[in-house]
Amino acid sequence: MSIVSAQTVSRERGTSVKRVHVKTLGCKVNSYDSDDLETQFLKKGFTIESDPKKADVSVLNTCSVTANADKEARYYLRRFRRDNPEALVVATGCYAQTDSARLADMNDVDLVFPNEVKDRVVEVAHEQLINKQQGEPLTVSKIPKDVKPVAENRQGHFKSSLKLNPTDSSKTRAFLKIQDGCNGFCSYCLIPYARGASRSVPSRDVIAEVRRLIESGVKEIVFTGIHIGDYGEDLDESQSFIDIIKELFDWDDMVRMRISSLEPRELPESLLKVVSQRPELFCDHFHLPLQAGHNRVLKMMRRTYTTEQYQEAVELARSYFPHANFGADVIPGFPGETEEEFAATVDFIKTIGLNYLHVFPYSKRPNTAAARMPDHLPHDTVKQRSALLRGLSSELKSEYVSRFLGETVSVLWEADKDRDGRRIGRSRNYLEIVTPEAMNQEPGTLSQVKIKGFVNDNRLLGLIKG
């Protein structure tokens, strides 16, 4: 039965088919927000649909970190409409916040919800879907009437409340967003405009959600946020992020814990001392945004550390966790970056021993300070430097994972399998490991695995011991 005919039959029976497809672009915080949206849709009686061609509502949770991210969002929205003309197409997320006017002008989009009103997506989409299925026009404007349309990031610095909504806990690993927004205003970045001012989830709610996740069977919790180092600064309470971890690590049934990202100056020895008390629980995988390995460029970027301070943070963490996996974001091609300064970044990355890179070619973002700077580099130069860093990242990753050949590591098995049917698992330091298909374990199982060699693309093959 086709979707259209299924809907017709359902209306005749007094019910409606309600399928929602949610696609996420961008960061782990966006992934958490999408999980939240799916949970809310489920409570409204929707089923989650992996294929947008079969959905009644298609939601795109957009990113706007680069111009390419904006372009990608427009592509998917047009594709949603082309592949499924009858569906209700909804845009939300960071691009919907920074350029809602452009998205609203697209004929392919029915509704636009900036981040500051993302909590209305499910309720309004549900109401409008009912109208659409009954052959009636939409009864609301594309952008909520109480939200001023924004074009090219021309807006104030909003601050909305941050509530912790329990999300689907059926997965082996759960993301837990404890903070959102940023007060940093780096010269190249529009995230403070896209996500708003920094705000935190009260510690009692964080602890209660960790308890719920553990009792539901989750085996690893990933604390995430836009700027976790700012956690608690907006709250009228004394419990810090470190205090939360202390309390959780006192639990006998606490599961593995991972921190998604920290600024270099937000990795104090006090935190390292706490997490090192339970090395079987703490995932020694540190993602510390670098952006550039030259102090003049860092200053122009309005970063809050020097290369010396960054190196000190890495060396301190490595003294507690010698086998830790260190990664960084890097922005090649910042306005005025010379060949010598770019070479200094490459040398710095090698010197301090980073193990992988997330490369974000500099992209002019509307109304940021960097957009007004002189000496923007040619596109080909930025592209060339980005390619060099991606090649370096591949080399660094290969060298790092090779260190573990013959070693035994603790692996948490996930639901995903590779194309050859082998279960995928990850060690605490985020090595991706598979075993022969005959040794597949149930998701959520922890195993001691001896690393035997490579499969492909730096994925490791291991044999389960015992």
C-alpha positions as CSV (number, residue, x, y, z in Angstrom):
1,M,0.0,0.0,0.0
2,S,1.4,3.4,-0.9
3,I,1.8,6.1,1.7
4,V,-0.9,8.3,0.2
5,S,-3.4,5.4,0.1
6,A,-2.4,4.4,3.7
7,Q,-3.2,7.9,4.8
8,T,-6.5,7.9,3.1
9,V,-7.5,4.6,4.7
10,S,-6.3,5.9,8.1
11,R,-8.4,9.1,7.8
12,E,-11.5,7.0,6.9
13,R,-10.9,5.0,10.1
14,G,-10.6,8.2,12.2
15,T,-6.8,7.8,12.7
16,S,-3.8,9.1,11.0
17,V,-0.5,7.7,9.9
18,K,2.2,9.7,11.6
19,R,5.8,9.0,10.6
20,V,8.6,11.4,11.3
21,H,12.1,11.5,9.8
22,V,14.7,13.6,11.7
23,K,18.1,14.2,10.1
24,T,21.0,15.8,12.0
25,L,23.8,18.0,10.6
26,G,26.7,19.1,12.7
27,C,27.9,18.4,16.2
28,K,27.1,16.1,19.1
29,V,25.0,18.7,20.7
30,N,22.8,18.7,17.6
31,S,22.6,14.9,17.8
32,Y,21.4,15.2,21.4
33,D,18.8,17.8,20.3
34,S,17.6,15.5,17.5
35,D,17.2,12.6,20.0
36,D,15.2,14.9,22.1
37,L,12.9,15.8,19.2
38,E,12.5,12.1,18.3
39,T,11.5,11.3,21.9
40,Q,8.9,14.1,21.9
41,F,7.5,12.9,18.5
42,L,7.2,9.4,19.9
43,K,5.2,10.8,22.8
44,K,2.8,12.4,20.3
45,G,2.2,9.0,18.7
46,F,4.6,9.2,15.8
47,T,6.9,6.4,14.7
48,I,10.5,7.2,13.7
49,E,11.1,6.7,10.0
50,S,14.7,6.3,8.6
51,D,13.6,7.0,5.0
52,P,12.4,10.5,4.4
53,K,10.5,9.3,1.3
54,K,8.1,7.4,3.7
55,A,7.8,10.2,6.3
56,D,4.8,12.4,6.9
57,V,7.1,15.0,8.6
58,S,10.7,15.5,7.7
59,V,12.8,17.6,10.1
60,L,16.3,18.9,9.4
61,N,18.3,19.9,12.4
62,T,20.7,22.2,10.7
63,C,24.3,23.3,11.3
64,S,25.8,26.7,10.4
65,V,29.5,26.4,11.4
66,T,30.6,27.0,7.8
67,A,29.2,28.2,4.6
68,N,29.3,24.6,3.3
69,A,27.1,23.6,6.3
70,D,24.5,26.2,5.2
71,K,24.7,24.9,1.6
72,E,24.3,21.3,2.8
73,A,21.2,22.3,4.8
74,R,19.5,23.9,1.7
75,Y,20.4,20.8,-0.3
76,Y,18.7,18.4,2.1
77,L,15.6,20.6,2.4
78,R,15.2,20.7,-1.4
79,R,15.8,16.9,-1.5
80,F,13.1,16.3,1.2
81,R,10.6,18.2,-0.9
82,R,11.6,16.6,-4.2
83,D,11.6,13.0,-2.9
84,N,8.4,13.4,-0.9
85,P,6.2,16.3,-2.0
86,E,3.4,15.4,0.4
87,A,5.5,15.6,3.5
88,L,5.6,18.5,5.9
89,V,9.2,19.9,5.7
90,V,10.6,21.5,8.9
91,A,13.9,23.3,9.4
92,T,15.4,23.9,12.8
93,G,18.8,24.2,14.4
94,C,21.6,26.7,14.0
95,Y,21.1,27.8,10.4
96,A,17.4,28.3,11.2
97,Q,18.6,30.7,13.9
98,T,21.2,32.6,12.0
99,D,19.4,33.0,8.7
100,S,15.8,32.1,9.2
101,A,14.7,34.6,6.6
102,R,16.5,32.7,3.8
103,L,15.0,29.4,4.8
104,A,11.5,30.8,5.1
105,D,11.9,32.1,1.5
106,M,12.5,28.6,0.2
107,N,9.4,27.0,-1.4
108,D,10.6,23.6,-0.2
109,V,10.2,24.5,3.5
110,D,6.9,24.6,5.4
111,L,8.1,25.6,8.9
112,V,11.2,27.2,10.3
113,F,12.0,27.0,14.0
114,P,15.1,28.9,15.2
115,N,17.0,27.4,18.1
116,E,15.3,29.8,20.6
117,V,11.9,28.2,19.9
118,K,13.0,24.6,19.0
119,D,10.9,23.4,21.9
120,R,7.8,24.2,19.8
121,V,8.7,22.0,16.8
122,V,6.8,18.9,17.8
123,E,3.6,20.5,18.9
124,V,3.2,22.8,15.9
125,A,4.3,20.2,13.4
126,H,1.8,17.8,14.8
127,E,-1.1,20.3,14.5
128,Q,-0.1,21.3,11.0
129,L,0.3,17.7,9.8
130,I,-3.3,17.1,10.9
131,N,-4.4,20.1,8.8
132,K,-2.3,18.9,5.8
133,Q,-3.8,15.3,6.0
134,Q,-7.3,16.8,6.0
135,G,-6.5,18.8,2.9
136,E,-6.4,22.2,4.7
137,P,-3.7,24.8,4.4
138,L,-1.2,25.6,7.1
139,T,-2.6,27.8,9.8
140,V,0.6,29.3,11.1
141,S,3.4,31.4,9.5
142,K,6.6,29.7,8.5
143,I,8.4,31.4,11.3
144,P,6.6,31.8,14.7
145,K,5.1,35.3,14.7
146,D,6.7,36.2,18.0
147,V,10.2,35.5,16.6
148,K,11.8,38.2,14.4
149,P,13.1,36.8,11.1
150,V,16.9,37.0,10.9
151,A,18.9,37.5,7.8
152,E,22.7,36.8,7.7
153,N,23.1,36.6,11.5
154,R,21.8,40.1,12.3
155,Q,20.4,39.5,15.7
156,G,20.9,39.9,19.4
157,H,22.4,37.4,21.8
158,F,19.4,35.4,23.0
159,K,19.2,33.4,26.2
160,S,16.6,30.7,26.5
161,S,16.1,28.3,29.4
162,L,17.8,24.9,29.2
163,K,15.8,21.9,30.3
164,L,17.0,18.4,30.4
165,N,14.5,16.2,28.5
166,P,15.0,12.5,29.0
167,T,15.8,11.0,25.6
168,D,15.8,7.5,24.2
169,S,18.0,5.4,26.4
170,S,17.8,2.2,24.4
171,K,21.3,2.8,23.0
172,T,24.6,1.5,24.4
173,R,26.1,5.0,24.6
174,A,24.0,8.0,25.6
175,F,24.8,11.6,25.1
176,L,23.8,13.9,27.9
177,K,23.7,17.6,27.2
178,I,24.5,19.5,30.4
179,Q,25.2,22.9,28.9
180,D,24.4,24.9,25.8
181,G,25.4,28.2,24.3
182,C,28.6,30.2,24.4
183,N,29.8,33.6,25.7
184,G,33.1,33.4,23.9
185,F,32.6,35.3,20.7
186,C,35.7,34.1,18.9
187,S,36.3,36.3,15.9
188,Y,35.4,33.7,13.3
189,C,32.4,32.0,15.0
190,L,28.7,32.6,15.0
191,I,27.9,29.9,17.6
192,P,27.0,32.4,20.3
193,Y,24.4,33.8,18.0
194,A,23.2,30.4,16.8
195,R,23.0,28.7,20.2
196,G,22.6,31.7,22.5
197,A,24.2,32.6,25.8
198,S,25.8,29.9,28.0
199,R,23.3,28.1,30.2
200,S,23.5,25.0,32.3
201,V,21.3,22.1,33.5
202,P,21.0,22.1,37.3
203,S,23.3,19.5,38.9
204,R,20.4,17.7,40.6
205,D,18.8,17.1,37.1
206,V,22.1,15.9,35.6
207,I,22.6,13.4,38.4
208,A,19.0,12.2,38.2
209,E,19.3,11.7,34.4
210,V,22.5,9.7,34.9
211,R,20.7,7.5,37.4
212,R,17.9,7.0,34.9
213,L,20.3,6.1,32.1
214,I,22.2,3.6,34.2
215,E,18.9,1.9,35.3
216,S,17.8,1.7,31.7
217,G,20.9,-0.2,30.7
218,V,23.1,2.4,29.1
219,K,26.8,1.4,29.5
220,E,28.5,4.7,28.6
221,I,27.5,8.3,29.2
222,V,29.0,11.1,27.1
223,F,28.7,14.6,28.7
224,T,28.3,17.1,26.0
225,G,27.7,20.8,25.5
226,I,28.9,23.8,23.4
227,H,31.2,25.0,26.1
228,I,31.3,22.5,29.0
229,G,33.9,24.6,30.8
230,D,31.3,27.2,31.4
231,Y,29.1,24.7,33.2
232,G,27.4,26.1,36.3
233,E,28.4,29.8,35.9
234,D,24.8,30.8,35.3
235,L,23.4,28.7,38.1
236,D,22.8,29.8,41.7
237,E,24.4,26.7,43.2
238,S,27.8,25.6,44.4
239,Q,28.1,22.2,42.7
240,S,30.6,22.4,39.8
241,F,31.2,19.9,37.0
242,I,34.0,18.4,39.0
243,D,31.7,18.0,42.0
244,I,29.2,16.1,39.8
245,I,31.9,13.7,38.6
246,K,33.0,13.1,42.2
247,E,29.5,12.2,43.2
248,L,29.0,9.9,40.2
249,F,32.3,8.1,40.7
250,D,31.3,7.2,44.2
251,W,28.5,5.1,42.8
252,D,29.2,1.4,42.8
253,D,27.2,0.9,39.6
254,M,28.5,3.9,37.7
255,V,29.2,3.2,34.0
256,R,31.9,4.5,31.7
257,M,32.0,8.3,31.3
258,R,33.3,10.4,28.4
259,I,33.6,14.1,28.0
260,S,33.0,15.2,24.5
261,S,35.2,18.4,24.4
262,L,36.9,20.8,26.6
263,E,38.8,24.1,26.0
264,P,42.5,23.7,26.7
265,R,42.4,25.9,29.8
266,E,39.4,23.9,31.2
267,L,41.4,20.8,31.9
268,P,42.8,21.5,35.4
269,E,44.7,19.1,37.5
270,S,41.8,19.0,39.9
271,L,39.7,17.4,37.2
272,L,42.4,15.0,36.2
273,K,42.9,13.9,39.8
274,V,39.2,13.1,40.2
275,V,38.8,11.1,36.9
276,S,42.1,9.2,37.5
277,Q,40.6,7.7,40.6
278,R,38.4,5.4,38.5
279,P,40.5,4.7,35.4
280,E,38.2,1.7,34.5
281,L,35.3,4.2,34.1
282,F,36.9,7.3,32.7
283,C,37.4,7.3,28.9
284,D,40.8,8.7,28.3
285,H,39.9,10.5,25.1
286,F,40.5,14.2,25.1
287,H,39.2,16.5,22.4
288,L,40.8,20.0,22.9
289,P,40.1,22.5,20.2
290,L,43.3,24.1,18.9
291,Q,42.3,26.1,15.8
292,A,45.8,27.3,15.2
293,G,49.4,26.6,16.3
294,H,50.7,30.1,16.2
295,N,50.1,32.7,18.9
296,R,49.5,35.7,16.6
297,V,46.8,33.8,14.8
298,L,45.3,32.6,18.1
299,K,45.1,36.2,19.3
300,M,43.4,37.3,16.0
301,M,40.9,34.5,16.5
302,R,40.2,35.7,20.1
303,R,41.1,32.4,21.5
304,T,41.8,32.4,25.3
305,Y,45.1,30.5,25.4
306,T,48.6,30.4,23.9
307,T,50.3,27.5,22.3
308,E,52.4,27.2,25.4
309,Q,49.3,26.8,27.6
310,Y,47.8,24.3,25.1
311,Q,50.9,22.2,25.2
312,E,50.9,22.4,29.0
313,A,47.3,21.0,29.1
314,V,48.2,18.1,26.8
315,E,51.3,17.2,28.8
316,L,49.5,17.4,32.1
317,A,46.7,15.1,30.9
318,R,49.2,12.7,29.4
319,S,51.0,12.5,32.7
320,Y,47.8,11.0,34.2
321,F,46.7,9.0,31.2
322,P,49.8,8.0,29.2
323,H,47.8,6.1,26.5
324,A,45.2,8.8,26.0
325,N,43.8,9.7,22.6
326,F,44.2,13.5,21.9
327,G,42.3,15.2,19.1
328,A,41.7,18.8,18.1
329,D,39.7,21.1,15.8
330,V,41.9,23.2,13.4
331,I,41.0,26.1,11.2
332,P,43.4,26.5,8.3
333,G,43.3,29.6,6.1
334,F,42.3,32.3,8.7
335,P,42.6,35.8,7.3
336,G,46.2,36.9,7.1
337,E,47.6,33.5,8.1
338,T,51.0,33.3,6.4
339,E,52.8,30.3,5.0
340,E,55.2,30.4,8.0
341,E,52.3,30.6,10.5
342,F,50.6,27.6,8.8
343,A,53.8,25.7,8.9
344,A,54.1,26.5,12.6
345,T,50.7,25.0,13.2
346,V,51.7,21.8,11.4
347,D,54.9,21.6,13.4
348,F,53.1,22.3,16.7
349,I,50.6,19.5,16.0
350,K,53.4,17.1,15.4
351,T,55.5,18.3,18.4
352,I,52.8,17.9,21.0
353,G,51.6,14.5,19.6
354,L,48.0,15.0,18.7
355,N,46.4,11.8,17.4
356,Y,43.7,13.1,15.0
357,L,42.3,16.4,13.7
358,H,38.9,17.7,12.8
359,V,39.7,20.2,10.0
360,F,37.4,23.1,9.4
361,P,38.6,25.3,6.5
362,Y,38.1,29.0,7.4
363,S,34.7,30.2,6.2
364,K,33.6,33.8,6.3
365,R,30.5,33.9,8.5
366,P,28.2,36.9,8.3
367,N,28.8,39.7,10.7
368,T,31.7,38.1,12.6
369,A,34.8,40.1,13.4
370,A,36.9,37.9,11.1
371,A,34.7,38.7,8.2
372,R,35.7,42.3,8.4
373,M,39.4,41.6,8.6
374,P,41.7,42.3,5.7
375,D,43.8,39.7,3.8
376,H,41.4,36.9,3.3
377,L,43.2,34.1,1.6
378,P,42.4,32.7,-1.9
379,H,40.0,29.7,-1.8
380,D,42.7,27.4,-3.4
381,T,45.1,28.3,-0.6
382,V,42.6,27.4,2.1
383,K,41.7,24.2,0.3
384,Q,45.4,23.2,-0.1
385,R,46.1,23.8,3.6
386,S,43.0,21.9,4.6
387,A,44.0,18.9,2.4
388,L,47.5,18.9,4.0
389,L,46.0,18.8,7.5
390,R,43.6,16.0,6.6
391,G,46.5,14.0,5.3
392,L,48.4,14.7,8.5
393,S,45.5,13.6,10.6
394,S,45.4,10.3,8.7
395,E,49.1,9.8,9.4
396,L,48.7,10.7,13.1
397,K,45.7,8.3,13.6
398,S,47.5,5.4,11.9
399,E,50.6,5.9,14.0
400,Y,48.5,6.1,17.2
401,V,46.4,3.0,16.7
402,S,49.4,1.0,15.6
403,R,50.8,1.4,19.1
404,F,48.0,-1.0,20.4
405,L,48.8,-4.0,18.1
406,G,49.3,-6.9,20.5
407,E,47.7,-5.0,23.4
408,T,44.6,-6.0,25.3
409,V,41.9,-3.3,25.7
410,S,38.4,-3.1,27.3
411,V,35.8,-2.8,24.5
412,L,32.2,-1.8,24.7
413,W,30.2,-3.4,21.9
414,E,27.6,-1.3,20.2
415,A,24.5,-2.0,18.0
416,D,26.3,-1.1,14.8
417,K,28.0,-3.6,12.5
418,D,30.3,-3.0,9.6
419,R,29.4,-4.0,6.0
420,D,30.9,-7.5,6.6
421,G,28.6,-8.2,9.5
422,R,31.1,-7.6,12.3
423,R,30.0,-5.9,15.5
424,I,31.7,-2.6,16.1
425,G,33.0,-1.6,19.6
426,R,35.1,1.1,21.1
427,S,37.8,1.1,23.7
428,R,37.9,3.8,26.4
429,N,40.4,5.8,24.4
430,Y,38.1,5.6,21.3
431,L,39.8,2.9,19.2
432,E,37.3,1.4,16.8
433,I,37.4,-2.3,16.9
434,V,35.7,-5.3,15.2
435,T,36.0,-9.0,15.8
436,P,35.4,-12.0,13.5
437,E,31.7,-12.4,12.9
438,A,31.6,-15.6,14.8
439,M,32.7,-13.7,18.0
440,N,30.0,-11.0,17.8
441,Q,28.8,-9.9,21.2
442,E,25.5,-8.4,22.3
443,P,25.3,-4.6,22.3
444,G,26.2,-3.3,25.7
445,T,28.7,-6.1,26.5
446,L,32.1,-5.3,27.8
447,S,35.0,-7.6,26.7
448,Q,38.7,-7.8,27.0
449,V,40.0,-7.8,23.5
450,K,43.5,-8.5,22.1
451,I,44.3,-6.4,19.1
452,K,45.6,-8.5,16.2
453,G,45.8,-6.1,13.3
454,F,44.0,-3.8,10.9
455,V,40.8,-4.3,9.0
456,N,40.6,-1.1,6.9
457,D,40.7,2.7,7.4
458,N,42.4,2.4,10.8
459,R,39.7,0.1,12.2
460,L,41.3,-2.6,14.3
461,L,40.6,-6.4,14.4
462,G,40.6,-8.0,17.8
463,L,40.0,-11.4,19.4
464,I,37.9,-11.6,22.5
465,K,39.8,-13.2,25.4
466,G,38.6,-15.8,27.7
